[in-house]
Each structure stands twice: as C-alpha cells, then as structure tokens.
Amino acid sequence: MFKQIFKILVNKYTITIAAFAVWMVFFDSNSVINRMKHKEKLNTLKQEKKFYLDEIRHDSVLSQKLLSDSNEIEKFAREHYLMKKDKEDVFLILDTTTEDRHQ
C-alpha cells in the first residue's frame, strides 16, 4: 500500500503538476497573489470612479444653476466666498460638532 502511494507521488506527471501549481500560485506574473492584489486595486479604482462621477454630476447641476440664475450666483458667492453687499454685515457661525469642516 505504501509503495503504491509512494509510486504515485514520485510519478513524473504528479511532480510536474505539483511544480506547475506551485509556480502558478507563487512565482508567475499572473499568480494568484498578484491577481488578488490587482482585484483589490480594481475595486478601489471603481469606488474612486463612482465618487468622481458623482462629483461631476453634482458640479454640472451646480454650474447649470449658476449659469441660468443670477440669484444662485449671489447665493453661491455669499455662502462659499463670504461676499457681502455694501453696508451689510456678515456673521459667520461655525458648527464644530460635525466631522466635515471643509465647507
């Protein structure tokens, strides 16, 4: 029984298949490890693509609003650049409880 198993394990085809499997898993440029890294990077890039496409849509809507309505331009300038009319005071109230402070 032991001789049969040893004979099968020492067979040139079994050794070749095992060597090929080890080569494909660890050493080849398309190895399983590299494929997993590339898949993870692809998922990250897909998420970034989705984020940027959403930002493009948001900015396109905003630009259409700004190009079509002068009240929107004034509102945008007041909110983002703290512009004011003559003889007008602007009071800035900051919300320190939120995490998103870049706006």
N, C-alpha and C positions, 0 to 999 in steps of 0.2 A: 504494500500500500504506500509506504513512504517512498519507495523507489519510483513508483508511478507519478506521484506528486512532484518529486524532485525532477523527474524526466520532463514533465510538462513545464515546470518553471525554468529549466535550463534550455528548453527548446529555443531555437534561433528566432522563431516567429514571435514567441512570447517576449523575449528580451527586446526585440526590435519594436514591438508595440509599446512596451513599457518605456523604452528610451524615447520614442516619439511622443508619448503622452507627457513625460517629464519635460521634454524640450518645448512642447506647445504650451504647457502651463507656466513655465518659469522663464525661458530664455528667448523665445521667439518675439519678434517685434509686434506681433498680433497676439501676444499671450493673454491669458485670462486676466491676469493682474492689470495689464495695460488697458484691456477692454473695460474693466470696471472703473479705472481712473477716467477714461475717456467718456464713459457713460455718465459719471458723476459731473464732469465738466460740462457735458452737453445739457444736463438738467439745469445746472447753474446758468448757462447761457440762455436757455429757453425762458427761465424766470426773468433774467435781465431784459430779454427781448419783449416779454409781456409788459414789464414795467415801463420800458421806453415807449412802446406803442400806446400805452395808456396815457403817458405824459404828452405824447404828440397829439392825441385826440383832445386832451384837456386844453393844451395850448392852442390848438386850431379853433376850438369853440371860443376860447377867450379872445383870440385875435379877430374872429368874426364879429364878436360883440363890440370890441374896441373900434373896429373899422366902421361899424354901422351906427353907433350911437355915441353922441358927444357926452351924454350923461355918464355912460360907462367909462369913458376916458377919464372924466373928472373923478369918479369914484375910485378907479384904479390908482390914479396919481395920489389921491388923498390917503388911501389905505397902505400902499406899498412904499411911497416916497415921502410921505408926511407933508405933502404940499398943502398950502392954505391960500385963501383969498386975502386981499388987503384988509387990514383992520379986523382980523379974525384970529382968535387964539386956538391952538390945538393942544389938547391934553391927551397924553399917551398913557394908557392903562395896560400894564403887562400882567399876563396871567402866569404866575410862577408855578402853578400846580401841574401843568401839563408837561409832558416829556418833549414835545415837538416845539422848540423855541426858535426855529429858523425863519418864521414868518413874522 
